[in-house]
């Protein structure tokens, strides 16, 4: 499965990468972010959604547990008809997939020339935002199953230990995205040193 909203960038007059304006127009949340969360002169370098594999991976443990319970019920309750546990299991798994889909729809990963952000939530939006010059380090987390489907996770560790560690989960081509994140952090820190802040 591929990202539904991949990084769509164009180059402005100064040669900096900015998000394609059409991307903001396709998503109410993206438009809201551009208008309220980001400052007027903040340049969006990346605006990503997780891979659709996130829906499957988030639902898999629950689906496996429900399937095991349904099979055990069928085996130990011989008088019970197969239809009831099967239908119940399917219903619960579909509900879990629907919830995971809602979580996927509400999740965005944003890299600007100043900050790295993660927006997530279904009923209540949660925002992680860390200035690039305050990022201690980042790293790519990629297990064997992740490699098989071509996804990975980017961990963001702030310098301030009181701030939580954030993760961009289930990113397609994680190493390429990580290179862009590292480059943006390097440029922000270099600019910070040049201005003496």
C-alpha positions as CSV (number, residue, x, y, z in Angstrom):
1,X,0.0,0.0,0.0
2,X,1.2,3.5,-0.7
3,X,0.8,6.8,1.0
4,X,-2.4,8.6,0.1
5,X,-0.8,12.0,0.6
6,X,2.9,11.9,-0.2
7,X,5.2,14.9,0.1
8,X,4.2,17.3,-2.6
9,X,6.8,20.0,-2.8
10,X,7.6,22.9,-5.1
11,X,10.5,25.4,-5.1
12,X,9.9,29.0,-4.3
13,X,12.0,32.0,-5.5
14,X,14.5,31.5,-2.7
15,X,15.0,27.9,-3.6
16,X,13.3,26.5,-0.5
17,X,10.9,23.6,-0.6
18,X,7.3,24.4,0.1
19,X,4.2,22.3,0.2
20,X,2.0,22.3,-2.9
21,X,-1.0,24.6,-2.2
22,X,-3.3,22.1,-3.8
23,X,-2.5,19.6,-1.0
24,X,-3.9,22.0,1.6
25,X,-7.0,22.4,-0.5
26,X,-7.7,18.7,-0.5
27,X,-7.8,18.4,3.3
28,X,-9.7,20.5,5.8
29,X,-7.2,19.7,8.5
30,X,-4.3,20.6,6.3
31,X,-5.9,23.9,5.5
32,X,-6.6,24.5,9.2
33,X,-2.9,23.8,10.0
34,X,-1.7,26.1,7.3
35,X,-4.0,28.9,8.5
36,X,-3.8,28.6,12.3
37,X,-1.0,26.3,13.5
38,X,1.8,27.7,11.3
39,X,3.0,31.2,11.2
40,X,2.7,33.3,8.0
41,X,6.3,33.1,7.1
42,X,6.8,29.4,8.1
43,X,7.7,27.2,5.1
44,X,6.3,23.7,4.9
45,X,8.9,21.3,3.7
46,X,7.0,18.1,4.2
47,X,3.3,17.3,4.8
48,X,2.8,13.6,5.1
49,X,0.3,11.0,6.1
50,X,1.2,7.6,7.4
51,X,1.1,4.7,5.0
52,X,-2.3,2.8,4.8
53,X,-0.4,-0.1,6.3
54,X,-0.9,1.7,9.6
55,X,-4.6,0.7,9.6
56,X,-3.7,-3.0,9.1
57,X,-0.8,-3.0,11.6
58,X,-2.7,-1.2,14.3
59,X,-5.7,-3.6,13.9
60,X,-3.7,-6.9,13.6
61,X,-3.1,-7.7,17.3
62,X,-6.8,-7.1,18.1
63,X,-7.9,-9.1,15.1
64,X,-5.7,-12.0,16.1
65,X,-7.0,-12.0,19.7
66,X,-10.6,-12.0,18.5
67,X,-10.0,-14.8,16.0
68,X,-8.3,-17.0,18.8
69,X,-11.3,-16.4,21.1
70,X,-13.8,-17.2,18.4
71,X,-11.9,-20.5,17.5
72,X,-11.6,-21.4,21.2
73,X,-15.4,-20.8,21.6
74,X,-16.2,-23.0,18.7
75,X,-13.9,-25.8,19.9
76,X,-15.1,-25.8,23.5
77,X,-18.8,-25.1,23.0
78,X,-19.7,-28.0,20.7
79,X,-23.4,-27.3,20.9
80,X,-22.9,-23.7,19.8
81,X,-23.6,-22.9,16.1
82,X,-20.6,-21.7,14.1
83,X,-22.4,-18.6,12.8
84,X,-22.7,-16.7,16.2
85,X,-18.9,-16.6,17.1
86,X,-17.9,-16.1,13.5
87,X,-20.3,-13.2,13.0
88,X,-19.3,-11.7,16.3
89,X,-15.6,-11.9,15.5
90,X,-16.1,-10.4,12.0
91,X,-18.2,-7.5,13.5
92,X,-15.5,-6.7,16.1
93,X,-12.7,-6.8,13.6
94,X,-14.6,-4.5,11.2
95,X,-15.2,-2.1,14.1
96,X,-11.5,-2.1,14.9
97,X,-10.6,-1.5,11.3
98,X,-13.0,1.4,11.2
99,X,-11.5,3.0,14.3
100,X,-8.0,2.5,12.9
101,X,-9.1,4.2,9.7
102,X,-10.4,7.2,11.7
103,X,-7.1,7.4,13.5
104,X,-5.2,7.3,10.1
105,X,-7.5,10.0,8.7
106,X,-6.7,12.4,11.6
107,X,-2.9,11.9,11.5
108,X,-0.5,14.2,9.8
109,X,3.3,14.6,10.0
110,X,4.6,18.1,9.2
111,X,8.2,19.4,8.7
112,X,8.7,23.1,8.3
113,X,11.8,25.2,8.2
114,X,11.4,25.9,11.9
115,X,9.5,22.9,13.6
116,X,8.7,19.3,13.4
117,X,5.1,18.4,14.2
118,X,2.8,15.5,14.6
119,X,-1.0,16.0,14.6
120,X,-3.2,13.1,15.7
121,X,-6.5,12.3,17.3
122,X,-10.1,11.4,16.5
123,X,-12.3,13.2,19.0
124,X,-9.6,15.5,20.4
125,X,-6.6,16.7,18.3
126,X,-3.2,16.3,19.9
127,X,-0.3,18.2,18.6
128,X,3.4,17.5,19.2
129,X,5.6,20.5,18.1
130,X,9.3,20.8,18.6
131,X,11.5,23.6,17.2
132,X,14.1,22.1,14.9
133,X,17.0,23.7,16.8
134,X,15.7,22.0,20.0
135,X,15.8,18.4,18.5
136,X,18.5,16.4,20.2
137,X,18.5,13.6,17.6
138,X,16.3,11.5,15.3
139,X,16.5,7.9,14.2
140,X,14.8,5.5,11.9
141,X,13.1,2.5,13.6
142,X,12.5,-0.4,11.2
143,X,11.9,-4.0,12.1
144,X,11.8,-7.0,9.8
145,X,8.0,-6.8,9.2
146,X,8.4,-3.1,8.4
147,X,11.1,-3.8,5.8
148,X,9.0,-6.4,4.1
149,X,6.2,-3.8,3.5
150,X,8.5,-0.9,2.9
151,X,7.6,1.3,5.9
152,X,9.4,2.5,9.0
153,X,9.1,4.9,11.9
154,X,11.0,8.1,12.7
155,X,11.7,8.8,16.3
156,X,12.1,12.5,17.4
157,X,14.0,13.1,20.6
158,X,13.9,16.7,22.0
159,X,16.8,18.2,23.9
160,X,14.4,19.1,26.7
161,X,13.9,15.8,28.7
162,X,10.6,17.1,30.0
163,X,9.1,17.0,26.5
164,X,7.8,13.7,25.3
165,X,9.5,11.7,22.6
166,X,7.5,11.7,19.4
167,X,7.3,9.1,16.6
168,X,6.2,9.5,13.0
169,X,4.7,6.1,12.6
170,X,4.5,3.9,9.5
171,X,6.2,6.2,6.9
172,X,6.8,5.0,3.4
173,X,10.5,5.3,2.3
174,X,11.5,6.2,5.9
175,X,15.2,6.6,5.2
176,X,14.6,9.2,2.4
177,X,12.2,11.1,4.7
178,X,14.6,10.9,7.5
179,X,17.3,12.5,5.4
180,X,15.1,15.4,4.7
181,X,14.3,15.8,8.4
182,X,18.0,15.7,9.3
183,X,18.9,18.2,6.6
184,X,16.2,20.6,7.9
185,X,17.4,20.2,11.5
186,X,21.0,20.9,10.3
187,X,20.0,24.0,8.4
188,X,17.9,25.3,11.3
189,X,20.8,24.9,13.8
190,X,23.2,26.4,11.4
191,X,20.9,29.4,10.9
192,X,20.5,29.7,14.7
193,X,24.3,29.8,15.2
194,X,24.7,32.4,12.4
195,X,22.1,34.7,14.0
196,X,23.6,34.1,17.5
197,X,20.3,33.1,19.1
